[in-house]
């Protein structure tokens, strides 16, 4: 009963023991409670939110407060509030920085995903547009076949009459193939269609007067497109014998345009895919590969063979020079040898074996 009277009513041994331990820790083993020690203890009590629950502990707190002035208490409380405010601001700043870091990380991840798939999306657009163009050609060809068939059945055959002067003049003008008229009306730069079985090459060929670069980064409708289109060198005359027809295209890693032309570096592939089909705006054409070679764009002062300038081979001298250079630079040649008077199709794309390198396939017209 004496202990109860000493520690007050509601005595709880565990609570008392807890407060006594706190008091001992706060005093650091010192016997006398000085003003400086009281300030240090009060700072710890306020900053750590220490609460005494026993009468002994509460009496200790009163003693601490008694050893301090009101101003000292206020100064300590302001200091603690400032510290807590800094912590809160630091937490807010950390939270904001964390959100910014997450946002940046997500944005970078999305950009990486978009970048990695951008080529795929562009290729899908290129393939879709090319498919629609092929469908237009197919529809026009089917319609032409049907109209020709109806005319043969229903129109009586006229007796042969000499053509008029006006008709003769019209016969001398090149006539656009019926299957290509719709595409040419849609874009007058359309100049034909190139296709090679066993590759992805099955695209329209464009030509713009005086400009071989326009379609390097544009599609059929004139939209910006890094895949570009196949380009017929504007200097090429598709109607003249003894002329080389040069077609350029990007060597895309995804395989579009001339991305699969490099298959012809392998002669075995060439021998099983020797036929190339190029239908110009005015006539259909079949070509057989005669050679493949590596070359490069030359500087002006270099005395080297420039295949891309070998347009006119109508003279025997020019033809011989052209063919000799092809043979001496070729990776390989096939059994389809060139003869004077032949017309050639030259397909050219970038190759990274050297700076400004080019890979070139040469084929001669057989039909």
JOURVEN-V153267 format. One record per residue. N is the residue number from 1. RES is the residue in one letter. BURIAL is b if it has 16 or more other ideal C-beta (glycine too) atoms within 10 Angstrom, else e. Layout:
N|RES|BURIAL  N|RES|BURIAL
This chain:
1|X|e  2|X|e  3|X|e  4|X|e  5|X|e  6|X|e  7|X|b  8|X|e  9|X|e  10|X|e  11|X|e  12|X|e  13|X|e  14|X|e  15|X|b  16|X|b  17|X|e  18|X|e  19|X|b  20|X|e  21|X|e  22|X|b  23|X|b  24|X|e  25|X|e  26|X|b  27|X|e  28|X|e  29|X|e  30|X|e  31|X|e  32|X|e  33|X|b  34|X|e  35|X|e  36|X|e  37|X|b  38|X|b  39|X|b  40|X|e  41|X|b  42|X|b  43|X|b  44|X|e  45|X|b  46|X|b  47|X|e  48|X|e  49|X|e  50|X|b  51|X|e  52|X|b  53|X|e  54|X|b  55|X|b  56|X|b  57|X|b  58|X|e  59|X|e  60|X|b  61|X|b  62|X|e  63|X|e  64|X|b  65|X|e  66|X|e  67|X|b  68|X|b  69|X|e  70|X|e  71|X|e  72|X|e  73|X|b  74|X|e  75|X|e  76|X|b  77|X|e  78|X|e  79|X|e  80|X|b  81|X|e  82|X|e  83|X|e  84|X|e  85|X|e  86|X|e  87|X|e  88|X|e  89|X|e  90|X|e  91|X|e  92|X|e  93|X|e  94|X|e  95|X|e  96|X|e  97|X|e  98|X|e  99|X|e  100|X|e  101|X|e  102|X|e  103|X|e  104|X|e  105|X|e  106|X|e  107|X|e  108|X|e  109|X|e  110|X|e  111|X|e  112|X|e  113|X|e  114|X|e  115|X|e  116|X|e  117|X|e  118|X|e  119|X|e  120|X|e  121|X|e  122|X|b  123|X|b  124|X|e  125|X|e  126|X|b  127|X|e  128|X|e  129|X|b  130|X|b  131|X|e  132|X|e  133|X|b  134|X|b  135|X|e  136|X|b  137|X|b  138|X|e  139|X|e  140|X|b  141|X|e  142|X|e  143|X|e  144|X|e  145|X|e  146|X|e  147|X|e  148|X|e  149|X|e  150|X|e  151|X|e  152|X|e  153|X|e  154|X|e  155|X|e  156|X|e  157|X|e  158|X|e  159|X|e  160|X|e  161|X|e  162|X|e  163|X|e  164|X|e  165|X|e  166|X|e  167|X|e  168|X|e  169|X|e  170|X|e  171|X|e  172|X|e  173|X|e  174|X|e  175|X|e  176|X|e  177|X|b  178|X|e  179|X|b  180|X|b  181|X|b  182|X|e  183|X|b  184|X|e  185|X|e  186|X|e  187|X|e  188|X|e  189|X|b  190|X|b  191|X|b  192|X|b  193|X|b  194|X|b  195|X|e  196|X|b  197|X|e  198|X|e  199|X|b  200|X|b  201|X|b  202|X|e  203|X|b  204|X|b  205|X|b  206|X|b  207|X|b  208|X|b  209|X|e  210|X|e  211|X|e  212|X|b  213|X|e  214|X|b  215|X|b  216|X|b  217|X|e  218|X|b  219|X|b  220|X|b  221|X|e  222|X|e  223|X|e  224|X|e  225|X|b  226|X|e  227|X|b  228|X|b  229|X|b  230|X|b  231|X|b  232|X|b  233|X|b  234|X|b  235|X|b  236|X|b  237|X|e  238|X|b  239|X|e  240|X|e  241|X|e  242|X|b  243|X|b  244|X|b  245|X|b  246|X|b  247|X|b  248|X|b  249|X|b  250|X|b  251|X|b  252|X|b  253|X|e  254|X|e  255|X|b  256|X|b  257|X|b  258|X|b  259|X|b  260|X|b  261|X|b  262|X|b  263|X|b  264|X|b  265|X|b  266|X|e  267|X|e  268|X|e  269|X|b  270|X|b  271|X|e  272|X|e  273|X|b  274|X|b  275|X|e  276|X|b  277|X|b  278|X|b  279|X|b  280|X|b  281|X|b  282|X|b  283|X|e  284|X|e  285|X|b  286|X|e  287|X|b  288|X|b  289|X|b  290|X|b  291|X|b  292|X|b  293|X|b  294|X|e  295|X|b  296|X|e  297|X|e  298|X|e  299|X|e  300|X|e  301|X|e  302|X|e  303|X|e  304|X|e  305|X|b  306|X|e  307|X|b  308|X|b  309|X|e  310|X|b  311|X|b  312|X|b  313|X|b  314|X|e  315|X|e  316|X|e  317|X|e  318|X|b  319|X|b  320|X|e  321|X|e  322|X|b  323|X|b  324|X|e  325|X|b  326|X|b  327|X|e  328|X|e  329|X|e  330|X|b  331|X|b  332|X|b  333|X|b  334|X|b  335|X|e  336|X|b  337|X|e  338|X|b  339|X|e  340|X|e  341|X|e  342|X|b  343|X|b  344|X|b  345|X|b  346|X|b  347|X|b  348|X|b  349|X|b  350|X|b  351|X|b  352|X|e  353|X|e  354|X|e  355|X|e  356|X|e  357|X|e  358|X|b  359|X|b  360|X|b  361|X|b  362|X|b  363|X|b  364|X|b  365|X|b  366|X|e  367|X|e
